[in-house]
Amino acid sequence: MSAVGFDHLEALFLAPLALLPLLRSVLRGATIPSLLAAPPDSLSAVAGIVMKLGGVVAIGASLLGAAGPYVAGAEVERLSVGAQIVMLIDRSGSMNETFAGRTPSGGEESKAAAARRILKRFVEARRHDLVGVAAFSTAPMLVTPISDHIGATEAAIDAIDRPGLDYTNIARGLAMALSMFKTSQADLSRAVLLISDGAGVIDPRLRDDLKAEFRKTNVSLYWLFLRAQGSRGISDQPAGDDESPQAAPERHLDLFFKSLGVPYRAFEAEGVEATEEALKQIDRLERHPVRYVEKLPRTDLSAWGFGLALAATLLLLAAKLAEVRLSVGDNAR
């Protein structure tokens, strides 16, 4: 049950003033000594009572409206489809280049700008998701925590179009993304969406820790690889016999992700259209029943108080305008 509150409770301290019409009539006095000799008039008696009550209501309702009454907003649990998603966005210097691998010129978009535009549409289409945003390059940065505030999420996505740094420390970025999920909500559908145009080498000493954290957090992992045209793909073998992670970081990162023991899919995109198609697939994959709490706005009741006061005042005004002045001379005639 919603609670009723007041913005200006002090206005109700003047409520006893509403009793003044019961002590004194709002109509003008007559010069006739007594009306006791007149026959009983029930209509006049009712009219007198109505006028007194109208005065009480006019004052009382005005004070009530001035107090700013409202019904507090409620929290309603609803069931929809969606997920908890953390967008982990690469902010290394190469994201400032186009998909052709060069500095944008004319009407060209950088990979960061294209990702920003497409991710905002993704968020707008999934109104019941809980979304958080983190960025990484040399160090990770929490941009916005997981929440249902779409405006804040869109502003965080806008920020990824700022110039980035050169180094890609993906291990620390993944650790921060996982830390954003609450362990008490492990039964909810969760996903990390990694948006990157390359891969860093994960320190072998951190791999076991990341594996344990992924399994503990119980998340799905999607890697949206914004691949520059002509660059090495995720599954491409390195040139020569060099099988080290430094020679083929994307391939080794993909192998590491496959070893995590959690649902994982990689999407390679060499342009804007391929990026949009990848996000459409992720959108279809991450549609699970999710419970969320909708906060209903509070209801302002001040207008009802002032409206009631106005109606009572108009009634009193009509009665005042309908008055007829009586005097002893008038009675004699």
C-alpha contacts under 8 A as a table, 3 or more apart, distances in Angstrom:
res1	aa1	res2	aa2	distance
2	S	71	V	6.32
2	S	72	A	5.77
2	S	73	G	6.87
2	S	74	A	6.12
3	A	71	V	5.81
3	A	72	A	5.44
4	V	69	P	7.02
4	V	70	Y	5.68
4	V	71	V	4.51
4	V	72	A	6.01
5	G	69	P	5.70
5	G	70	Y	5.45
5	G	71	V	6.36
5	G	72	A	6.91
6	F	9	L	5.48
6	F	67	A	5.88
6	F	68	G	5.19
6	F	69	P	4.39
6	F	70	Y	6.18
7	D	67	A	6.11
7	D	68	G	4.93
7	D	69	P	6.53
7	D	70	Y	7.94
8	H	11	A	6.08
8	H	66	A	7.18
8	H	67	A	4.46
8	H	68	G	5.86
9	L	12	L	5.74
9	L	13	F	7.64
9	L	67	A	5.38
9	L	68	G	7.79
10	E	13	F	5.46
10	E	14	L	7.90
10	E	67	A	7.06
11	A	14	L	5.95
11	A	15	A	7.67
11	A	63	L	5.98
11	A	64	L	7.41
11	A	66	A	6.35
11	A	67	A	5.12
12	L	15	A	5.19
12	L	63	L	6.25
12	L	64	L	6.67
12	L	67	A	6.40
13	F	16	P	7.54
14	L	17	L	5.84
14	L	63	L	7.31
15	A	18	A	5.71
15	A	60	G	6.19
15	A	63	L	6.80
16	P	19	L	5.76
16	P	20	L	7.86
17	L	20	L	5.63
17	L	59	I	7.19
17	L	60	G	7.78
18	A	21	P	7.00
18	A	55	G	7.40
18	A	56	V	4.78
18	A	57	V	7.22
18	A	58	A	7.86
18	A	59	I	5.07
18	A	60	G	5.14
19	L	22	L	5.54
19	L	23	L	7.14
19	L	56	V	5.97
20	L	23	L	5.29
20	L	24	R	6.47
20	L	56	V	7.38
21	P	24	R	5.23
21	P	25	S	5.95
21	P	26	V	6.65
21	P	52	K	5.41
21	P	53	L	7.58
21	P	55	G	5.43
21	P	56	V	6.00
22	L	25	S	7.11
22	L	52	K	5.79
22	L	53	L	7.77
22	L	56	V	7.55
25	S	28	R	7.58
25	S	52	K	6.87
26	V	51	M	7.42
26	V	52	K	7.42
26	V	55	G	7.51
27	L	320	K	6.53
27	L	323	E	7.75
30	A	325	R	7.25
30	A	326	L	6.16
30	A	327	S	6.74
31	T	326	L	6.95
31	T	327	S	5.29
31	T	328	V	6.53
32	I	35	L	7.30
32	I	326	L	7.46
32	I	327	S	6.03
32	I	328	V	5.66
34	S	37	A	7.24
35	L	38	A	5.45
36	L	39	P	7.75
41	D	44	S	5.45
41	D	45	A	6.45
42	S	45	A	4.97
42	S	46	V	6.18
43	L	46	V	5.16
43	L	47	A	6.09
44	S	47	A	4.95
44	S	48	G	6.09
45	A	48	G	5.14
45	A	49	I	6.39
46	V	49	I	5.15
46	V	50	V	6.15
47	A	50	V	5.03
47	A	51	M	6.15
48	G	51	M	5.18
48	G	52	K	6.36
49	I	52	K	5.21
49	I	53	L	6.18
50	V	53	L	5.12
50	V	54	G	5.90
51	M	54	G	4.92
51	M	55	G	6.29
51	M	316	L	6.55
51	M	319	A	7.90
52	K	55	G	5.22
52	K	56	V	6.43
53	L	56	V	4.98
53	L	57	V	6.10
54	G	57	V	5.10
54	G	58	A	6.01
54	G	312	A	5.15
54	G	313	T	7.24
54	G	315	L	7.18
54	G	316	L	6.67
55	G	58	A	5.10
55	G	59	I	6.34
55	G	312	A	7.02
55	G	313	T	7.43
55	G	316	L	7.26
56	V	59	I	5.52
56	V	60	G	5.91
57	V	60	G	5.04
57	V	61	A	5.57
57	V	308	L	7.56
57	V	309	A	6.36
57	V	312	A	6.34
58	A	61	A	5.54
58	A	62	S	6.13
58	A	308	L	7.26
58	A	309	A	4.29
58	A	310	L	6.97
58	A	311	A	7.87
58	A	312	A	5.16
58	A	313	T	5.71
59	I	62	S	5.23
59	I	63	L	6.34
59	I	309	A	6.94
60	G	63	L	5.26
60	G	64	L	6.16
60	G	309	A	7.63
61	A	64	L	4.85
61	A	65	G	6.09
61	A	305	G	4.91
61	A	306	F	6.29
61	A	308	L	6.20
61	A	309	A	4.97
62	S	65	G	5.18
62	S	66	A	6.19
62	S	305	G	6.24
62	S	306	F	5.58
62	S	309	A	5.43
63	L	66	A	5.01
63	L	67	A	6.22
64	L	67	A	5.15
64	L	68	G	7.00
64	L	69	P	7.08
64	L	302	S	7.33
64	L	305	G	5.81
64	L	306	F	7.87
65	G	68	G	5.50
65	G	69	P	6.78
65	G	301	L	7.44
65	G	302	S	4.38
65	G	303	A	6.72
65	G	304	W	7.30
65	G	305	G	4.45
65	G	306	F	5.28
66	A	302	S	7.04
67	A	302	S	7.68
68	G	300	D	7.42
68	G	301	L	7.02
68	G	302	S	5.22
69	P	300	D	6.39
69	P	301	L	5.23
69	P	302	S	5.66
70	Y	298	R	6.70
70	Y	299	T	5.41
70	Y	300	D	4.42
70	Y	301	L	5.05
70	Y	302	S	7.27
71	V	298	R	5.57
71	V	299	T	5.03
71	V	300	D	6.60
71	V	301	L	7.38
72	A	297	P	7.48
72	A	298	R	4.61
72	A	299	T	6.66
73	G	295	K	6.72
73	G	296	L	4.97
73	G	297	P	4.67
73	G	298	R	3.88
73	G	299	T	6.99
74	A	295	K	5.97
74	A	296	L	5.28
74	A	297	P	7.31
74	A	298	R	7.51
75	E	293	V	6.11
75	E	294	E	5.63
75	E	295	K	4.58
75	E	296	L	6.13
76	V	293	V	5.46
76	V	294	E	5.17
76	V	295	K	6.44
76	V	296	L	7.39
77	E	291	R	6.75
77	E	292	Y	5.71
77	E	293	V	4.38
77	E	294	E	6.19
78	R	291	R	5.68
78	R	292	Y	5.51
78	R	293	V	6.10
78	R	294	E	6.94
79	L	289	P	6.79
79	L	290	V	5.80
79	L	291	R	4.57
79	L	292	Y	6.43
80	S	128	H	7.00
80	S	289	P	5.67
80	S	290	V	5.40
80	S	291	R	6.32
80	S	292	Y	7.57
81	V	128	H	7.03
81	V	129	D	7.96
81	V	287	R	5.37
81	V	288	H	4.98
81	V	289	P	4.46
81	V	290	V	5.33
82	G	126	R	6.94
82	G	128	H	5.91
82	G	129	D	5.00
82	G	189	S	7.79
82	G	286	E	6.46
82	G	287	R	4.87
82	G	288	H	5.38
82	G	289	P	6.44
82	G	290	V	5.87
83	A	128	H	7.85
83	A	129	D	5.17
83	A	130	L	6.43
83	A	188	L	7.17
83	A	189	S	5.05
83	A	190	R	5.68
83	A	191	A	7.30
83	A	286	E	6.40
83	A	287	R	6.79
83	A	288	H	6.56
83	A	290	V	6.58
84	Q	129	D	5.91
84	Q	130	L	4.71
84	Q	131	V	5.90
84	Q	146	I	7.42
84	Q	188	L	7.29
84	Q	189	S	6.13
84	Q	190	R	4.68
84	Q	191	A	6.30
85	I	129	D	7.17
85	I	130	L	6.24
85	I	131	V	4.86
85	I	132	G	6.35
85	I	146	I	7.59
85	I	190	R	5.87
85	I	191	A	4.90
85	I	192	V	5.78
85	I	193	L	6.95
86	V	131	V	5.70
86	V	132	G	4.62
86	V	133	V	5.61
86	V	134	A	7.21
86	V	146	I	7.07
86	V	177	A	6.31
86	V	180	M	7.74
86	V	191	A	6.49
86	V	192	V	4.94
86	V	193	L	6.09
87	M	131	V	7.40
87	M	132	G	6.21
87	M	133	V	4.83
87	M	134	A	6.17
87	M	177	A	7.85
87	M	192	V	6.13
87	M	193	L	4.84
87	M	194	L	6.16
87	M	195	I	7.35
88	L	133	V	6.17
88	L	134	A	4.91
88	L	135	A	5.52
88	L	136	F	7.39
88	L	173	G	7.06
88	L	174	L	7.47
88	L	177	A	6.54
88	L	192	V	6.95
88	L	193	L	5.94
88	L	194	L	4.79
88	L	195	I	6.15
89	I	133	V	7.63
89	I	134	A	6.29
89	I	135	A	4.68
89	I	136	F	6.42
89	I	160	I	7.50
89	I	194	L	6.10
89	I	195	I	4.89
89	I	196	S	6.35
90	D	95	M	7.27
90	D	135	A	5.91
90	D	136	F	5.37
90	D	137	S	6.19
90	D	168	T	7.43
90	D	194	L	7.78
90	D	195	I	5.99
90	D	196	S	4.86
90	D	197	D	7.33
91	R	95	M	6.29
91	R	112	A	7.92
91	R	135	A	6.31
91	R	136	F	5.66
91	R	137	S	5.22
91	R	160	I	6.82
91	R	163	P	7.59
91	R	164	G	4.74
91	R	165	L	6.54
91	R	168	T	7.95
92	S	95	M	5.84
92	S	96	N	7.89
92	S	136	F	7.43
92	S	137	S	4.92
92	S	138	T	7.74
92	S	164	G	4.87
92	S	165	L	4.62
92	S	166	D	4.81
92	S	167	Y	5.89
92	S	168	T	5.91
93	G	96	N	5.71
93	G	97	E	7.80
93	G	163	P	6.90
93	G	164	G	4.74
93	G	165	L	4.67
93	G	166	D	4.52
93	G	167	Y	7.59
94	S	97	E	5.50
94	S	164	G	7.97
94	S	166	D	7.04
94	S	197	D	7.34
95	M	98	T	7.62
95	M	110	S	6.76
95	M	111	K	5.31
95	M	112	A	5.27
95	M	164	G	7.33
95	M	196	S	7.87
95	M	197	D	6.60
96	N	103	T	7.09
96	N	104	P	7.90
96	N	110	S	5.25
96	N	111	K	6.24
96	N	112	A	5.96
96	N	161	D	7.85
96	N	163	P	6.60
96	N	164	G	7.17
97	E	100	A	7.67
97	E	101	G	5.60
97	E	102	R	5.16
97	E	103	T	4.86
97	E	104	P	6.19
97	E	110	S	4.89
97	E	111	K	6.10
97	E	112	A	7.92
98	T	101	G	5.25
98	T	102	R	5.52
98	T	103	T	6.27
98	T	104	P	5.85
98	T	108	E	7.15
98	T	109	E	5.97
98	T	110	S	4.19
98	T	111	K	5.31
98	T	228	A	7.55
99	F	102	R	7.61
99	F	110	S	7.08
99	F	111	K	6.17
99	F	226	L	7.62
99	F	227	R	6.91
99	F	228	A	4.61
99	F	229	Q	5.96
99	F	270	E	6.33
99	F	271	G	5.97
100	A	228	A	5.69
100	A	229	Q	5.30
101	G	228	A	5.65
101	G	229	Q	6.98
103	T	110	S	7.51
104	P	107	G	7.70
104	P	108	E	5.17
104	P	109	E	5.97
104	P	110	S	5.89
105	S	108	E	5.55
109	E	112	A	7.95
109	E	113	A	5.89
109	E	114	A	6.09
110	S	113	A	5.17
110	S	114	A	6.25
111	K	114	A	5.17
111	K	115	A	6.00
111	K	226	L	7.28
112	A	115	A	5.11
112	A	116	R	6.06
112	A	160	I	6.48
112	A	161	D	5.37
113	A	116	R	5.05
113	A	117	R	6.37
113	A	160	I	7.78
113	A	161	D	5.44
114	A	117	R	5.30
114	A	118	I	6.25
114	A	272	V	6.59
115	A	118	I	5.24
115	A	119	L	5.83
115	A	275	T	7.81
116	R	119	L	5.32
116	R	120	K	6.24
116	R	157	I	5.72
116	R	158	D	6.07
116	R	160	I	6.78
116	R	161	D	6.87
117	R	120	K	5.42
117	R	121	R	6.67
118	I	121	R	5.25
118	I	122	F	6.30
118	I	275	T	7.83
118	I	276	E	6.49
119	L	122	F	4.83
119	L	123	V	6.24
119	L	157	I	7.30
120	K	123	V	5.14
120	K	124	E	6.17
120	K	154	E	5.90
120	K	157	I	6.90
121	R	124	E	5.06
121	R	125	A	6.21
122	F	125	A	5.36
122	F	126	R	6.61
122	F	279	L	7.20
122	F	283	D	7.78
123	V	126	R	5.26
123	V	127	R	6.82
123	V	129	D	7.87
123	V	150	I	7.33
123	V	154	E	7.65
124	E	127	R	5.95
124	E	150	I	7.46
126	R	129	D	5.76
127	R	150	I	7.55
128	H	148	D	7.10
128	H	292	Y	7.56
129	D	148	D	6.62
130	L	146	I	5.74
130	L	147	S	4.92
130	L	148	D	4.85
131	V	145	P	7.55
131	V	146	I	4.83
131	V	147	S	5.54
131	V	148	D	6.52
131	V	153	T	6.93
132	G	143	V	7.75
132	G	144	T	5.45
132	G	145	P	4.74
132	G	146	I	3.86
132	G	147	S	6.38
132	G	153	T	6.95
132	G	180	M	7.73
133	V	142	L	6.73
133	V	143	V	5.42
133	V	144	T	5.20
133	V	145	P	6.60
133	V	146	I	7.43
133	V	153	T	7.03
133	V	156	A	6.67
133	V	157	I	7.42
134	A	140	P	7.15
134	A	141	M	5.70
134	A	142	L	4.62
134	A	143	V	5.13
134	A	144	T	6.90
134	A	173	G	7.61
134	A	176	M	7.59
134	A	177	A	6.58
135	A	140	P	5.71
135	A	141	M	5.21
135	A	142	L	6.59
135	A	143	V	6.91
135	A	160	I	7.71
135	A	173	G	6.99
136	F	139	A	5.52
136	F	140	P	4.08
136	F	141	M	5.97
136	F	168	T	7.06
136	F	169	N	6.81
136	F	170	I	7.04
136	F	172	R	7.86
136	F	173	G	5.41
137	S	140	P	6.44
137	S	164	G	7.21
137	S	165	L	6.03
137	S	166	D	6.93
137	S	167	Y	5.48
137	S	168	T	4.53
137	S	169	N	5.61
137	S	170	I	7.45
137	S	173	G	7.96
138	T	165	L	6.86
138	T	166	D	7.33
138	T	167	Y	5.01
138	T	168	T	5.65
138	T	169	N	5.37
139	A	169	N	6.36
139	A	172	R	6.87
139	A	173	G	7.25
140	P	169	N	7.71
140	P	172	R	6.11
140	P	173	G	4.94
140	P	176	M	6.84
141	M	173	G	7.80
141	M	176	M	7.91
142	L	145	P	7.11
142	L	176	M	7.50
143	V	156	A	6.15
144	T	152	A	7.34
144	T	153	T	6.84
144	T	156	A	6.63
145	P	180	M	6.67
146	I	180	M	6.92
146	I	181	F	7.62
149	H	152	A	5.49
149	H	153	T	6.40
150	I	153	T	5.00
150	I	154	E	6.10
151	G	154	E	5.19
151	G	155	A	6.24
152	A	155	A	5.08
152	A	156	A	6.21
153	T	156	A	5.03
153	T	157	I	6.26
154	E	157	I	5.04
154	E	158	D	6.20
155	A	158	D	4.99
155	A	159	A	6.53
156	A	159	A	5.21
156	A	160	I	7.16
157	I	160	I	5.58
157	I	161	D	7.92
158	D	161	D	6.11
159	A	162	R	5.91
168	T	199	A	7.02
168	T	200	G	5.47
169	N	172	R	5.96
169	N	173	G	6.59
169	N	200	G	6.08
169	N	201	V	7.82
169	N	202	I	7.89
170	I	173	G	4.94
170	I	174	L	6.13
170	I	199	A	7.12
170	I	200	G	5.80
170	I	201	V	7.65
170	I	202	I	7.04
171	A	174	L	5.26
171	A	175	A	6.28
171	A	202	I	5.68
171	A	203	D	7.67
171	A	206	L	7.43
171	A	210	L	7.89
172	R	175	A	5.01
172	R	176	M	6.25
173	G	176	M	5.24
173	G	177	A	6.28
174	L	177	A	5.05
174	L	178	L	6.25
174	L	210	L	7.85
175	A	178	L	5.30
175	A	179	S	6.25
175	A	210	L	6.86
176	M	179	S	5.03
176	M	180	M	6.57
177	A	180	M	5.47
177	A	181	F	7.61
177	A	192	V	7.08
178	L	181	F	5.86
178	L	192	V	7.82
178	L	213	E	7.19
178	L	214	F	7.15
178	L	217	T	6.91
179	S	182	K	7.56
181	F	185	Q	7.78
181	F	217	T	7.16
182	K	185	Q	5.65
182	K	186	A	7.21
183	T	186	A	5.45
183	T	217	T	6.54
185	Q	188	L	5.82
186	A	189	S	7.87
186	A	217	T	6.59
186	A	218	N	6.62
188	L	290	V	6.90
189	S	219	V	7.35
189	S	286	E	7.90
189	S	288	H	6.72
189	S	290	V	7.42
190	R	218	N	7.21
190	R	219	V	4.86
190	R	220	S	6.20
191	A	219	V	5.00
191	A	220	S	4.46
191	A	221	L	5.65
191	A	222	Y	7.38
191	A	286	E	7.96
192	V	219	V	6.86
192	V	220	S	6.26
192	V	221	L	4.96
192	V	222	Y	6.23
193	L	221	L	6.22
193	L	222	Y	4.92
193	L	223	W	6.11
193	L	224	L	7.21
194	L	221	L	7.55
194	L	222	Y	6.04
194	L	223	W	4.76
194	L	224	L	5.92
195	I	223	W	6.23
195	I	224	L	4.89
195	I	225	F	6.26
195	I	226	L	7.25
196	S	199	A	7.28
196	S	223	W	7.58
196	S	224	L	6.42
196	S	225	F	5.31
196	S	226	L	5.91
197	D	225	F	5.34
197	D	226	L	4.36
197	D	227	R	5.48
197	D	228	A	7.34
198	G	225	F	6.91
198	G	226	L	7.50
198	G	227	R	7.33
198	G	249	P	7.86
198	G	250	E	6.47
199	A	249	P	5.49
199	A	250	E	5.10
199	A	253	L	6.71
200	G	249	P	6.04
200	G	250	E	7.65
200	G	253	L	7.72
201	V	245	P	6.26
201	V	246	Q	6.64
201	V	249	P	5.97
201	V	253	L	7.37
202	I	206	L	6.96
202	I	207	R	6.89
202	I	253	L	7.76
203	D	206	L	5.43
203	D	207	R	6.71
204	P	207	R	5.27
204	P	208	D	7.73
205	R	208	D	6.92
205	R	209	D	7.81
206	L	209	D	5.29
206	L	210	L	6.21
207	R	210	L	5.16
207	R	211	K	6.16
208	D	211	K	5.05
208	D	212	A	6.19
209	D	212	A	5.22
209	D	213	E	6.17
210	L	213	E	5.04
210	L	214	F	6.07
211	K	214	F	5.21
211	K	215	R	6.37
211	K	260	L	5.29
211	K	261	G	7.85
212	A	215	R	5.33
212	A	216	K	6.08
213	E	216	K	4.99
213	E	217	T	5.97
214	F	217	T	5.26
214	F	218	N	6.04
214	F	219	V	6.45
214	F	260	L	7.00
214	F	262	V	7.17
215	R	218	N	5.08
215	R	219	V	7.38
215	R	260	L	7.47
215	R	261	G	7.00
215	R	262	V	6.68
218	N	262	V	7.16
219	V	262	V	6.73
219	V	263	P	7.46
220	S	262	V	5.96
220	S	263	P	4.80
220	S	264	Y	5.90
221	L	262	V	7.31
221	L	263	P	6.21
221	L	264	Y	4.71
221	L	265	R	6.60
222	Y	264	Y	5.77
222	Y	265	R	5.10
222	Y	266	A	5.77
222	Y	267	F	7.64
222	Y	282	I	7.72
223	W	264	Y	7.94
223	W	265	R	6.43
223	W	266	A	4.62
223	W	267	F	6.08
224	L	266	A	6.12
224	L	267	F	4.95
224	L	268	E	6.24
224	L	269	A	7.25
224	L	275	T	7.72
224	L	278	A	7.33
225	F	266	A	7.18
225	F	267	F	5.90
225	F	268	E	4.82
225	F	269	A	6.07
226	L	268	E	6.26
226	L	269	A	5.05
226	L	270	E	6.11
226	L	271	G	7.57
226	L	275	T	7.41
227	R	231	S	6.69
227	R	232	R	7.96
227	R	233	G	7.18
227	R	268	E	6.36
227	R	269	A	5.70
227	R	270	E	5.01
227	R	271	G	7.90
228	A	231	S	5.50
228	A	270	E	5.88
229	Q	270	E	5.84
232	R	236	D	6.13
233	G	236	D	5.24
233	G	250	E	7.24
233	G	251	R	7.66
233	G	268	E	7.65
234	I	250	E	5.09
234	I	251	R	4.74
234	I	254	D	6.79
234	I	268	E	7.71
235	S	250	E	7.82
235	S	251	R	5.47
236	D	251	R	6.93
237	Q	248	A	7.29
237	Q	251	R	7.71
238	P	241	D	7.37
238	P	242	D	6.54
238	P	243	E	6.63
238	P	247	A	6.20
238	P	248	A	5.65
239	A	242	D	6.93
242	D	247	A	6.41
243	E	247	A	6.54
243	E	248	A	7.10
244	S	247	A	5.40
244	S	248	A	6.71
245	P	248	A	5.26
245	P	249	P	4.79
245	P	251	R	7.82
245	P	252	H	5.62
246	Q	249	P	5.51
248	A	251	R	5.53
248	A	252	H	6.41
249	P	252	H	5.21
249	P	253	L	5.95
250	E	253	L	5.12
250	E	254	D	6.14
251	R	254	D	5.15
251	R	255	L	6.32
252	H	255	L	4.97
252	H	256	F	6.13
253	L	256	F	4.98
253	L	257	F	6.19
254	D	257	F	5.11
254	D	258	K	6.27
254	D	266	A	7.73
255	L	258	K	5.12
255	L	259	S	6.43
256	F	259	S	5.15
256	F	260	L	6.67
257	F	260	L	5.37
257	F	264	Y	6.96
258	K	261	G	6.92
258	K	262	V	7.88
258	K	264	Y	6.65
267	F	278	A	6.16
268	E	274	A	7.80
268	E	275	T	7.96
268	E	278	A	7.94
269	A	272	V	7.59
269	A	274	A	4.85
269	A	275	T	5.16
269	A	278	A	7.38
270	E	274	A	6.31
270	E	275	T	7.48
271	G	274	A	5.40
271	G	275	T	6.25
272	V	275	T	5.07
272	V	276	E	6.26
273	E	276	E	5.12
273	E	277	E	6.23
274	A	277	E	5.07
274	A	278	A	6.16
275	T	278	A	5.13
275	T	279	L	6.37
276	E	279	L	5.26
276	E	280	K	6.29
277	E	280	K	5.03
277	E	281	Q	6.41
278	A	281	Q	5.19
278	A	282	I	6.37
279	L	282	I	4.92
279	L	283	D	5.99
280	K	283	D	4.93
280	K	284	R	6.36
281	Q	284	R	5.16
281	Q	285	L	6.25
282	I	285	L	4.99
282	I	286	E	6.08
283	D	286	E	5.41
283	D	287	R	6.80
284	R	287	R	6.03
300	D	303	A	7.37
301	L	304	W	5.44
301	L	305	G	6.79
302	S	305	G	5.24
302	S	306	F	6.34
303	A	306	F	5.18
303	A	307	G	5.83
304	W	307	G	5.01
304	W	308	L	6.11
305	G	308	L	5.25
305	G	309	A	6.21
306	F	309	A	4.96
306	F	310	L	6.07
307	G	310	L	5.08
307	G	311	A	6.28
308	L	311	A	5.15
308	L	312	A	6.30
309	A	312	A	5.21
309	A	313	T	6.10
310	L	313	T	5.03
310	L	314	L	6.11
311	A	314	L	5.21
311	A	315	L	6.33
312	A	315	L	5.09
312	A	316	L	6.35
313	T	316	L	5.07
313	T	317	L	6.08
314	L	317	L	4.90
314	L	318	A	6.10
315	L	318	A	5.18
315	L	319	A	6.32
316	L	319	A	5.06
316	L	320	K	6.10
317	L	320	K	4.98
317	L	321	L	6.18
318	A	321	L	5.20
318	A	322	A	6.24
319	A	322	A	5.09
319	A	323	E	6.49
320	K	323	E	5.42
326	L	330	D	6.11
326	L	331	N	7.35
327	S	330	D	5.17
327	S	331	N	6.44
328	V	331	N	5.09
328	V	332	A	6.26
329	G	332	A	5.12
329	G	333	R	6.55
330	D	333	R	5.45
